[in-house]
Amino acid sequence: MKKYFVLVFFLLLTGMSLGQQRYDLIIVGGGASGTAAGIAAGRLGTQTLIIESTPWLGGMLTSAGVSAIDGNHRLPSGIWGEFKSKLEIHYGGPDKLSTGWVSNTLFEPKVGNEILQKMAAEVPSLSVTFESDWESAEYKEGLWTVVFSKGGKKTTVQAPILIDATELGDVAASQNLPYRLGMDARAEIGEEFAPEMANDIVQDLTLVATLQDYGPGVDKTIPRPDNYDPQEFACACAHADPITDNAPTLDCGKMLDYGKLPNGKYMINWPNCGNDHYVNLVELSPEERALEIEKAKQTTLRFVYYIQNELGFSHLGLAEDEYPTADDLPMIPYHRESRRYHGMVDFTLPFVRTPYAAPSPLYRTGVAVGDYTIDHHHKKNLDAPAIDFIKIRVPSYNVPLGALVPKDHPALILAEKSISVSNIVNGASRLQPVVLGIGHAAGVLATVALEEKKPLQEVSIRKVQEKLLGQGAFIMPFLDMNPSQPHFSSMQKAGAAGIFKGEGVPYLWANQTWFYPDRLATEFEVVDGLRPLYPELKDFWGASGDYLTGARLLAFLQMIQKDLTEKEIQNLWKETQLEGEFLSNSVLNRKEVSVILDRTLGFFEKEISWKGNFVD
């Protein structure tokens, strides 16, 4: 009996089920998006299986060693916010994570994996099979059949929905779904900064290294790698701020402190004459990929030797307790780019730069948020066309749900970096917290599709967004609110309906969009925001630019709901614990109006199309 309980505990800890072969959802890939998708779907009761090739969860955050988070420090959305909070608890506060200058959140990869595995193990509906390689996926008569191998044994599992959370979009490719790869042509994608002609050039990848400070007098210098030439890295210590364009300074300590982690460790993921490596291995065979990844590994080992031997940091050696690998290097490379599939919508630059003036209001369909600037790595490929990314300044943004839904498949969801996004915008959507958000949305989308018993193309976007808000996720990139605060959901809904528009600001490496909850609302902006939803207000021109009072708001609401009374609003005011009381002469702010509109009109029940237009 004791052995039985030990076995059950082990299976629960590793996320493995006891012989279950049929699931509601199969996720291929336990990287950033796959892990988030599994946790989100499982928490909603969806019986989910993650098939992961490594012994870890987290992908680029952990298995690839990119444990310095790019962006979303003030957008703690959903599972990303929960993961960040658990890191803060583990290390003793947010200040303990701000160890390197590239990020506000740096951590040891193994700690990130431990946290994600614990989060996954606490979800009864989620199973994970580690060190498992998917071999085939077939969709027939409304059911996926997936075969994977583990330890020489093949297993077949089935589910009605599948999420492709692989690093390079390999499952969707096996279904012959069309995709883009490399840089888009300017005329084709409609982006003025894109090159005139398309090409197959992807971003550089990196085989990261994690170094450990072993203390003064300790020599951890690795053997001199083959083909080592110090000139390859001669400009590594020259660093200029690409925002201010200050002159480069030769500071090798600053170069290393870029990725300084807690407990005396360093993330070596350096683009300037460092260990970025160019290869487009997306369409190569597994054997060819392995050969190219070995070349990337050798690039990193040469750079590590340069740091130790030429720069004098011989006391910094490969961290010996970080990864479950023989060579003390990460299990996978950091892939910055993947296949990009054709979705219900294309997420392109106009929807990021000017969301309210874009060709369609995709912002209304948002399901994940990001604030990091568009960032591309092309320094190791001299044939890459020059693109002035410094000029492509953007506010914070949200990712439309339609970018996760392929045009040509009813039951396959796109995740990780394989969503329907342009090459340029991928430079922002590829970053860790955004990919976690994409995965979170993918898991919720799968659950809604199962509940509604509909193909993905027919799901209710608003239901997906409602469930995301219920799990503490942002659907609008407003940094001046937080899921833990009262009325967060109502303000997010008001923003996603376009009733109140945010103000976007391109700002250094943490772009911004402000809602301004305490700003006084005007009559005109409220009526104008409601006009697209309610035909009663379509031709109404009796709203001024004056600040909105309680009496005027009631008058506008009664044009839509004739039997609404002031007493009902006063009761709602108390129920929702808004400050003070609702009076006819009270001047109302955006937060207060958002709450009242949400509770009286239920405007979020108005469905929208994939392009963000309201539908009858």
C-alpha positions in Angstrom: 0.0 0.0 0.0 2.8 2.4 0.9 4.4 1.8 -2.6 1.1 2.6 -4.2 0.8 6.0 -2.5 4.4 6.8 -3.4 3.6 6.0 -7.1 0.5 8.1 -7.1 2.3 11.0 -5.5 5.1 10.8 -8.1 2.6 10.8 -10.9 0.8 13.8 -9.5 4.0 15.6 -9.0 5.2 15.0 -12.6 1.7 15.7 -14.0 1.3 12.2 -15.5 -2.1 10.6 -15.5 -2.8 7.0 -14.7 -3.2 5.6 -18.2 -5.6 8.2 -19.6 -5.5 8.3 -23.4 -8.4 10.6 -24.2 -8.3 14.3 -23.3 -10.3 17.4 -24.1 -7.1 19.2 -25.2 -3.7 18.2 -26.3 -0.8 20.7 -26.2 2.3 19.9 -28.2 5.1 21.8 -26.5 5.6 22.7 -22.8 7.4 25.9 -23.5 6.2 29.4 -22.3 2.9 29.3 -24.2 2.3 25.6 -23.8 2.7 25.7 -20.1 0.5 28.8 -19.7 -2.2 27.2 -22.0 -2.2 24.0 -20.0 -2.5 25.7 -16.6 -5.2 28.1 -17.9 -7.3 25.4 -19.5 -6.8 22.9 -16.7 -8.0 25.4 -14.1 -11.2 25.7 -16.1 -11.7 22.0 -15.8 -10.5 21.1 -19.3 -8.8 17.7 -19.3 -5.4 18.6 -20.8 -2.2 16.9 -21.8 1.1 18.7 -22.5 3.6 16.7 -24.5 7.1 18.2 -23.8 10.4 17.0 -25.2 12.6 18.1 -22.3 12.4 17.3 -18.6 11.4 21.0 -17.9 8.5 23.4 -18.4 8.9 26.9 -19.6 10.8 26.7 -22.8 12.6 29.9 -23.6 12.3 31.1 -19.9 13.9 28.0 -18.5 15.1 25.3 -20.9 16.7 27.9 -23.2 18.1 29.9 -20.3 16.5 33.3 -21.3 15.7 34.1 -17.7 15.7 37.9 -17.9 12.2 38.9 -18.7 11.7 41.5 -21.4 8.9 43.9 -20.5 5.5 43.8 -18.8 7.0 44.8 -15.5 3.9 47.0 -14.9 1.5 44.7 -16.8 1.3 41.6 -14.4 -1.2 39.8 -16.6 -2.6 36.5 -15.7 -0.2 33.6 -15.5 2.8 35.9 -16.2 1.8 38.0 -13.1 1.4 34.9 -11.0 4.8 33.5 -12.1 6.4 36.9 -11.3 4.8 37.0 -7.9 6.1 33.5 -7.1 9.6 34.5 -8.2 9.4 37.5 -5.8 8.3 35.3 -2.9 11.1 32.8 -3.7 13.9 35.4 -3.8 12.5 37.7 -1.0 11.0 40.6 -2.9 10.9 42.3 -6.3 14.2 44.2 -5.6 16.0 40.8 -5.4 15.0 40.1 -9.0 16.5 43.4 -10.4 20.0 42.1 -10.5 20.9 42.9 -14.1 20.3 46.1 -16.1 18.5 44.5 -19.0 15.4 43.7 -17.0 13.5 44.2 -13.7 12.9 40.4 -13.4 15.9 38.1 -13.6 16.0 34.6 -12.1 17.8 31.3 -12.2 16.4 29.0 -15.0 16.1 26.0 -12.7 14.0 28.1 -10.2 11.7 29.2 -13.0 11.2 25.5 -14.0 10.5 24.5 -10.4 7.9 27.2 -10.0 6.1 26.3 -13.3 6.2 22.6 -12.5 4.6 23.3 -9.1 2.0 25.5 -10.7 1.2 22.7 -13.2 1.1 20.0 -10.6 -1.5 21.9 -8.6 -4.0 21.6 -11.5 -5.8 18.3 -11.3 -7.1 18.5 -14.9 -3.6 18.9 -16.3 -1.2 16.1 -17.2 2.3 16.5 -18.5 4.5 13.9 -20.2 8.1 14.9 -20.2 11.0 13.8 -22.4 8.3 12.9 -25.0 8.6 13.6 -28.7 5.5 14.0 -30.8 5.8 11.9 -34.0 2.5 12.5 -35.8 -0.8 14.4 -35.5 -3.9 13.6 -37.6 -7.2 15.4 -37.5 -10.2 13.3 -38.7 -13.9 13.4 -38.0 -13.6 16.1 -35.3 -10.8 14.3 -33.4 -7.1 14.7 -33.2 -4.9 11.5 -32.9 -1.4 12.3 -31.7 1.4 9.7 -31.4 4.4 10.5 -29.2 7.4 8.5 -28.1 8.9 8.3 -24.6 11.8 6.1 -23.6 11.4 4.0 -26.8 7.7 3.4 -26.3 5.0 5.0 -28.5 1.7 6.3 -27.0 -1.4 7.4 -28.9 -3.7 10.0 -27.4 -6.8 11.8 -28.7 -8.6 15.1 -28.2 -11.0 17.3 -30.1 -8.7 20.3 -29.9 -4.9 20.7 -30.3 -2.6 23.7 -29.5 0.6 23.9 -31.5 3.0 25.3 -28.9 6.2 24.0 -30.5 9.1 26.4 -30.8 8.9 26.5 -34.6 5.3 25.7 -35.5 6.0 22.1 -36.5 2.6 20.6 -35.8 0.7 23.1 -38.0 3.3 22.6 -40.7 2.5 18.9 -40.6 -1.1 19.7 -41.5 0.1 21.7 -44.5 -1.2 25.0 -43.3 0.2 27.9 -45.3 2.7 30.1 -43.5 5.1 33.0 -43.9 8.8 32.7 -43.1 11.4 35.5 -43.0 10.9 39.1 -43.8 7.7 40.3 -45.5 7.5 42.4 -48.6 6.5 46.0 -47.9 3.6 46.0 -50.4 2.3 42.6 -49.3 2.2 43.2 -45.6 1.4 47.0 -45.7 4.2 48.1 -43.5 6.3 51.1 -44.6 9.4 49.8 -42.7 9.5 46.4 -44.3 12.0 45.7 -47.1 10.8 46.1 -50.6 11.3 42.4 -51.4 10.5 39.5 -49.2 13.2 37.1 -48.1 13.7 34.0 -45.9 15.9 35.7 -43.4 14.8 35.1 -39.8 16.2 36.6 -36.6 19.5 35.3 -35.1 19.0 32.5 -32.5 21.1 32.1 -29.4 22.4 29.1 -27.5 22.5 30.8 -24.1 25.0 30.0 -21.4 24.6 30.5 -17.6 27.8 31.3 -15.8 28.5 31.0 -12.1 30.9 33.2 -10.1 33.1 30.7 -8.4 35.1 33.3 -6.5 38.5 35.0 -6.6 41.4 32.7 -7.5 39.3 30.0 -9.0 40.0 29.2 -12.6 37.1 27.7 -14.5 38.3 28.4 -18.0 37.0 25.9 -20.5 39.3 24.2 -23.0 40.0 26.4 -26.0 37.3 25.6 -28.5 38.1 24.7 -32.1 38.3 27.6 -34.6 38.6 30.1 -31.8 39.5 33.6 -33.0 39.3 36.5 -30.4 38.6 38.9 -33.3 35.1 37.4 -33.6 34.2 39.0 -30.3 36.5 42.1 -30.3 33.7 44.6 -30.0 31.6 42.7 -27.4 32.4 45.2 -24.6 31.4 48.2 -26.8 27.9 49.2 -25.8 25.7 52.1 -26.8 22.2 52.8 -25.7 20.1 52.4 -28.9 17.4 54.7 -27.5 19.6 57.7 -26.7 22.3 56.8 -29.3 25.0 57.7 -27.0 28.6 56.9 -28.1 29.7 53.3 -27.3 31.7 52.8 -24.1 34.2 50.0 -23.6 32.9 48.4 -20.4 33.2 44.6 -20.1 31.7 44.5 -16.6 28.6 46.3 -17.9 28.4 43.8 -20.7 28.3 40.9 -18.2 26.0 42.7 -15.8 23.4 42.9 -18.6 22.2 39.5 -17.6 23.4 39.2 -14.0 21.1 36.8 -12.2 20.5 36.2 -8.5 23.1 34.1 -6.6 26.1 35.2 -8.5 25.1 33.8 -11.9 25.1 35.4 -15.4 23.0 34.9 -18.4 25.2 35.1 -21.5 22.8 36.2 -24.3 24.7 39.1 -25.8 23.9 40.4 -29.3 26.8 42.8 -29.9 29.7 40.7 -31.2 28.5 38.0 -28.7 26.8 34.7 -29.0 23.9 35.4 -31.3 24.2 32.9 -34.2 22.5 33.1 -37.6 20.8 30.1 -39.2 17.4 29.5 -40.6 16.7 26.0 -39.5 12.9 26.1 -39.5 12.4 23.9 -42.5 15.4 21.6 -41.9 15.1 18.0 -40.9 15.6 17.0 -37.2 19.1 15.8 -38.1 20.0 19.0 -39.9 18.7 21.1 -37.1 20.8 19.2 -34.6 23.9 19.9 -36.7 23.1 23.6 -36.9 22.3 23.9 -33.2 25.7 22.4 -32.4 27.3 25.2 -34.5 25.4 27.7 -32.3 26.6 25.9 -29.2 30.2 26.2 -30.4 29.7 30.0 -31.0 28.6 30.3 -27.4 31.5 28.2 -26.1 34.0 30.4 -28.1 32.4 33.5 -26.5 32.6 32.0 -23.0 36.3 31.2 -23.6 36.8 34.8 -24.8 35.2 36.1 -21.6 37.4 33.9 -19.5 40.6 34.0 -21.3 40.7 37.5 -23.1 38.7 39.6 -20.7 40.1 38.0 -17.5 37.0 36.6 -16.0 38.4 33.1 -15.4 36.5 32.8 -12.2 33.2 32.7 -14.2 32.5 29.2 -15.3 29.6 27.3 -16.7 27.0 26.8 -13.9 27.3 23.1 -13.0 24.0 22.7 -11.1 21.7 24.7 -13.5 20.6 22.3 -16.3 20.1 18.5 -16.4 22.6 18.3 -19.3 26.1 16.7 -19.6 27.6 19.9 -21.0 26.0 22.3 -18.5 24.4 24.2 -21.3 20.6 24.8 -21.8 18.5 22.0 -23.5 17.3 24.1 -26.4 18.3 27.3 -28.2 16.5 30.6 -27.9 14.4 30.8 -31.1 13.3 34.4 -31.8 11.3 33.5 -34.9 9.1 30.8 -36.2 6.8 30.0 -39.0 4.0 32.6 -39.0 0.7 31.2 -40.0 -2.3 32.9 -41.7 -5.0 33.6 -39.1 -8.4 35.1 -39.0 -6.6 38.4 -38.8 -3.0 39.5 -39.4 -1.4 41.4 -36.5 0.7 44.0 -38.3 2.4 47.3 -37.4 -0.6 49.7 -37.9 -2.5 47.8 -35.2 0.4 48.3 -32.8 1.5 51.9 -33.6 -2.0 53.4 -33.9 -4.6 50.9 -32.7 -7.5 53.5 -32.7 -6.7 54.7 -36.2 -5.9 51.3 -37.7 -7.9 49.8 -40.6 -10.1 47.9 -38.2 -10.5 48.0 -34.4 -8.6 44.8 -33.6 -7.8 46.2 -30.1 -11.4 45.3 -29.2 -10.4 41.6 -29.6 -7.3 41.7 -27.5 -6.3 38.7 -25.3 -2.6 39.3 -24.4 -0.6 42.5 -23.8 3.0 43.7 -24.2 5.0 46.8 -23.7 8.5 46.0 -24.9 9.7 47.8 -28.0 10.0 46.1 -31.3 13.4 44.4 -31.1 15.2 42.4 -33.9 18.5 40.5 -33.9 20.1 40.5 -37.3 23.8 41.3 -36.6 25.1 37.9 -37.5 23.6 37.9 -41.0 25.3 40.6 -43.1 22.8 39.9 -45.9 19.8 41.0 -43.8 18.3 44.2 -45.1 18.8 47.2 -42.8 15.6 48.2 -41.0 15.6 51.2 -38.7 13.9 49.7 -35.7 14.7 52.7 -33.6 12.2 54.7 -35.7 9.5 52.1 -35.2 8.4 53.4 -31.9 5.1 52.0 -30.5 3.0 52.3 -27.4 2.1 49.2 -25.4 -0.3 47.0 -27.3 -2.6 44.0 -27.2 -2.6 40.9 -29.4 -5.9 40.1 -31.2 -7.5 36.7 -30.6 -7.9 36.1 -34.4 -4.1 35.9 -34.7 -4.3 32.6 -32.7 -6.9 31.1 -35.0 -5.9 29.8 -38.4 -8.1 30.4 -41.3 -8.0 26.8 -42.5 -8.4 24.6 -39.5 -11.4 24.3 -37.1 -9.6 22.7 -34.2 -5.9 23.8 -34.2 -4.8 26.8 -32.1 -1.6 28.7 -32.9 0.7 29.7 -30.0 4.3 30.5 -29.1 5.7 32.5 -32.0 3.7 30.9 -34.7 0.7 33.3 -34.6 -0.5 35.3 -37.5 1.9 38.2 -37.1 4.1 40.2 -39.4 7.9 39.7 -39.3 8.4 43.2 -37.8 5.7 42.9 -35.1 7.1 39.5 -34.2 10.0 41.5 -32.8 7.7 42.5 -29.9 5.2 39.6 -29.7 8.0 37.0 -29.4 9.0 38.2 -25.9 8.5 36.1 -22.8 5.5 37.7 -21.0 3.6 38.2 -24.3 4.1 34.6 -25.3 2.9 33.5 -21.8 -0.1 35.7 -22.4 -0.7 34.1 -25.9 -0.6 30.7 -24.3 -2.9 31.8 -21.5 -5.4 33.0 -24.2 -4.9 29.8 -26.2 -5.9 27.6 -23.2 -9.0 29.7 -22.5 -9.9 29.7 -26.2 -9.8 25.9 -26.3 -12.1 25.7 -23.3 -14.7 28.1 -24.8 -14.7 26.2 -28.1 -15.3 23.0 -26.2 -18.0 24.5 -24.1 -19.8 26.0 -27.1 -19.2 22.9 -29.2 -18.2 25.2 -32.1 -15.2 25.3 -34.5 -12.7 27.9 -33.5 -13.7 30.3 -36.2 -17.2 30.6 -34.5 -16.3 31.1 -30.9 -17.5 34.0 -28.8 -14.6 36.4 -28.5 -16.3 38.2 -25.6 -16.6 34.9 -23.7 -12.9 34.2 -24.1 -12.1 37.7 -22.9 -14.5 37.3 -19.9 -12.8 34.2 -18.8 -9.4 35.8 -19.2 -10.5 38.7 -17.0 -11.7 36.1 -14.5 -8.2 34.7 -14.4 -6.6 38.0 -13.8 -5.4 38.7 -17.3 -5.2 42.0 -19.1 -7.1 42.3 -22.4 -6.2 46.0 -22.8 -2.6 47.2 -22.1 -3.5 49.8 -19.5 -0.6 50.2 -17.0 -2.5 52.3 -14.5 -4.6 49.5 -13.2 -4.0 46.0 -11.7 -6.1 42.8 -11.6 -6.0 42.9 -7.8 -7.7 46.3 -7.7 -11.5 46.7 -7.5 -13.2 47.5 -10.8 -10.3 46.3 -13.0 -12.6 44.2 -15.0 -15.1 47.0 -15.7 -12.4 49.3 -16.9 -10.8 46.7 -19.1 -14.2 46.0 -20.7 -14.9 49.7 -21.2 -11.5 50.0 -23.0 -12.0 46.8 -25.0 -15.4 48.1 -26.2 -13.9 51.4 -27.2 -16.1 53.4 -24.8 -13.0 54.9 -23.3 -9.8 55.0 -25.3 -6.4 54.9 -23.8 -3.5 57.2 -24.5 -0.4 55.4 -25.9 3.1 56.6 -25.4 6.3 55.1 -26.9 8.7 55.2 -23.9 12.2 53.7 -23.8 12.0 49.9 -23.3 8.7 49.9 -21.5 6.1 51.5 -23.7 2.9 52.8 -22.2 -0.9 53.1 -22.6 -2.8 55.0 -19.9 -6.5 54.7 -19.1 -6.5 57.4 -16.4 -9.3 56.0 -14.2 -9.6 59.2 -12.1 -9.9 61.5 -15.1 -13.3 63.2 -15.3 -15.4 61.9 -18.1 -17.1 64.2 -20.6 -20.6 63.9 -21.9 -19.4 63.6 -25.5 -16.8 60.9 -25.0 -19.2 58.7 -23.2 -22.0 59.1 -25.7 -19.6 58.8 -28.6 -18.1 55.6 -27.1 -21.6 54.1 -26.7 -22.8 55.2 -30.2 -21.4 52.1 -32.1 -23.2 49.7 -29.7 -26.6 51.3 -29.4 -28.6 52.6 -32.4 -30.6 54.8 -30.0 -27.6 57.1 -29.8 -26.5 56.9 -33.5 -27.9 60.3 -34.5 -28.0 61.9 -31.1 -26.0 65.1 -31.0 -27.1 66.5 -27.6 -23.9 65.7 -25.7 -21.5 68.5 -24.9 -17.9 68.6 -23.9 -18.9 69.3 -20.3 -17.8 67.0 -17.6 -20.4 64.2 -17.1 -22.8 64.5 -14.1 -24.9 61.8 -12.6 -28.1 63.4 -13.9 -26.7 63.5 -17.5 -25.5 60.0 -17.3 -28.9 58.8 -16.2 -30.5 60.7 -19.0 -28.2 59.1 -21.6 -28.8 55.6 -20.1 -32.6 56.1 -20.1 -32.4 56.6 -23.9 -31.2 52.9 -24.0 -33.1 51.5 -21.0 -36.2 53.6 -20.4 -37.1 52.1 -17.1 -33.8 52.6 -15.4 -34.0 54.7 -12.2 -31.7 56.9 -10.2 -32.3 54.6 -7.2 -31.1 51.6 -9.1 -27.8 53.3 -9.9 -27.4 54.4 -6.3 -27.9 50.8 -5.2 -25.3 49.7 -7.8 -22.9 52.4 -6.6 -23.1 50.9 -3.0 -22.9 47.3 -4.2 -19.8 47.9 -6.1 -18.2 49.9 -3.3 -17.5 53.0 -5.3 -16.4 55.9 -3.2 -18.9 58.4 -1.9 -22.4 58.2 -3.3 -24.2 58.7 -6.7 -25.8 62.2 -6.8 -27.4 64.0 -9.7 -24.9 66.8 -9.5 -21.8 64.5 -9.0 -19.1 64.8 -11.6 -18.1 61.3 -12.6 -14.7 59.9 -13.5 -13.8 57.2 -16.1 -13.7 54.4 -13.5 -17.1 55.2 -12.0 -18.7 55.5 -15.5 -17.1 52.2 -16.5 -18.6 50.4 -13.5 -22.1 51.9 -14.0 -22.2 51.1 -17.7 -20.9 47.6 -17.1 -23.5 46.8 -14.5 -26.5 48.6 -16.1 -26.1 48.0 -19.8 -24.1 44.7 -19.9 -22.4 46.2 -23.0 -19.8 43.4 -23.0 -22.5 41.0 -24.1 -22.5 42.7 -27.5 -20.6 40.3 -29.8 -17.8 41.4 -32.1 -16.3 40.1 -35.3 -12.7 38.9 -35.6 -11.9 42.4 -37.0 -13.4 44.0 -33.9 -16.7 45.3 -35.4 -19.9 44.9 -33.5 -22.3 42.4 -34.9 -26.1 42.2 -34.6 
